[in-house]
Amino acid sequence: MEKNVTAALTEMNIEAEVSKVSDLELIIAYGVVRTPGLVIDGRVVSVGKVLTLEQIKERLKPQT
């Protein structure tokens, strides 16, 4: 999923830091009980599945 996240950020011209977390304690602290998980700005937006490029881009859009 890291590759798809990086591609989505590039396509959307968004500068962001991407971190792949493998520390189980940190993963649990986010409330992610199944991996992979995706956290954007401290908010869990996906758990337990690899998102497609389009799904990631949808989650990166500003919330209104």
Long-range contacts (C-beta under 8 A, 24 or more apart in sequence): 1-36, 1-38, 1-50, 1-51, 1-56, 4-50, 4-51, 4-52, 4-53, 4-56, 5-38, 5-56, 7-53, 8-53, 8-56, 8-57, 8-60, 9-60, 11-53, 11-57, 12-57, 12-60, 14-60
